[in-house]
């Protein structure tokens, strides 16, 4: 029985106060492990995406990561718990190094934040960093931290420097976004104009060239990439590596030279959890240092003079965009502050002017120091390369500098590389990496081509005539008004009819289901982008609800398609049974939802009413076709329905090219790179489909008309009437 409150003599019962601490330590270790997992996920994502500058997709500066960080560094801000052992003192140090690691690792994520997010997240990060520094200083003064004092001093210095670097980098984000967005729009217009003038190549070749240009622009103007290649990010990577080296030195000295350090006796209240925390935080620091190290090495390797580039005074010029935001703030009057006294208004204006001048000076100093650090590191690397080359020449070993002697066969798209002032030397490198990334995503898309769908589309007719045959005007309507058609619902209804036709092998039916499933994935993307007015969401919803039953349970609504309706034995009886069942369910659903249906326009009818109406009209149309046919067999009917499905899917997929191009501009600057990447992947995924449809005699329709199935049907009606 645990005694709570006061003891018999009236004193506070403190015996059990420290019992939960090992479990709290387990909680801290879990938070540290989450940091390690996020950093590892960024590395895996960067490798898979061919982005070897490792964008911060998971390890970001946001509310979630800052909360996890605050939990993970609890030991460094615990002011009064005794930490006598070696692992205890190292854990105090590793918590501070973890802050440095996560700041350096997540710096590119500043680029994807809007202004309000930047302000609030940097304030929150500043509170965490300053609190940690203050608490570490208190613990050094009280003796809770009694070892590795120099290492703690270095770590606090690195924390403060990294906070300053991140804060002043955040000030450039709005400016760089504005400049690059303006450049993107101009380059986009130039690319579109070149695309319209280039008529010598096939449609697929033109589209691939267009996509390469758009990817080049989107990738090089990506806010994360802009932040990741900046000189301040390179400097931040250096301090991140130095903090990790500080922890490494302390651990090596502790375990390899234990006689040089004297530890106190006793045991921490955190007990066994301290070792676990040290292990997980060491893992997080080790994994989190990989991305900054690669960014740093890539930056100095490219700037290395041995690559044929020499430094000049322009390398140390501070570009205008670094201070543009602060200059604009300095010139902005203080109308928002309501001060009646003229002298106090003058004082506020002068104070703001002085403060921003100091900030501008600090920004210029930070950029210059960062450039000096990059220059020194590049010089060291250059000297190392020359030294290695000299040694290898002395040993008669051939030296490969890594340069490619063969001229590049890639197109020159340097005019579509979006770069900031002072980044002209990076154009060649960014162009090469962007072209490689385009080919990478095209190849990935080609590996995911819908093979079953392609086989189905090969059966489509010239001109895609089946799009006018699936629904006849001769069929008597069940209502005075008819809902409009979407692309998906006729495909789903026709597939349900085909699966219900008797005497067809299970293999053919399974092949059709696989083909339609692949087709509907693309159809859904097209309808999502093309239904601007939002007239068809309920009809589209009906299609996919019905398809779920057809695909998973082989049911249309509550009818088992494995067993022909009303136990029909012939194709005619099957069609009649489906039409009667659809009419019956239409009337039942209409009566059930009578009040709602009478008030709603047809496109907003309930899902089951729309599905039943579609099944009735299409099954009646196919029944009329079957009765007029000379060859009244199940195989012939199944083939005809399959061709109708292929024609509708083919007509819908003619909009893919428009969807791909739309993805290149219709997104914000923060998400544009991902949107264009999806467009490149979609291009590779549908490359064979585009070539196949190009061979069909597609009717001449405007892009707006191609987007709607009813416009195709109207076109055929006009042509048939002539």
Secondary structure by P-SEA (a helix, b strand, c coil): cccccccccccccccccccaaaaaaaaaaaaaaaaaaaaaaaaaaaaaacccccccccccccaaaaaaaaaaaccccccccccccaaaaaaaaaaaaaaaaaaaaaccccccccaaaaaaaaaaaaaaaaaaaaaaaaaaaacccccaaaaaaaaaaaaaaaaaaaaaaaaaaaaaaaaaaaaaaaaaaaaaaaaaacccccaaaaaaaaaaaaaaaaaaacaaaaaaacaaaaaaaaaaaaaaaaaaaaaaaaacccccccccccccccccaaaaaaaaaaaaaaaaaaaaaaaaaaaaaaaccccccccccccccccccccaaaaaaaaccccccccccaaaaaaaaaaaaaaaaaaaaaaaaaaaaaaaaaaaaaaaaaaaaaaaaaaaaaacbbbbcccccccccccccccccccccccccaaaaaaaaaaaaaaaaaaaaaaacaaaaaaaaaacccccccccccccccccccccbbbbbcccaaaaaaaaaaaacccccaaaaaaaaaaaaaaaaaaaaaaaacccccccaaaaaaaaaaaaaaacccccccccccccccccccaaaaaaaaaaaaaaaaaaaaaaaaaaaaacccccccaaaaaaaaaaaaaaaaaaaaaacccccaaaaaaaaaaaaaaaaaaaacaaaaaaaaaacccccccaaaaaaaaaaaaaaaaaaaaaaaacccccccaaaaacaaaaaaaaaaaaac
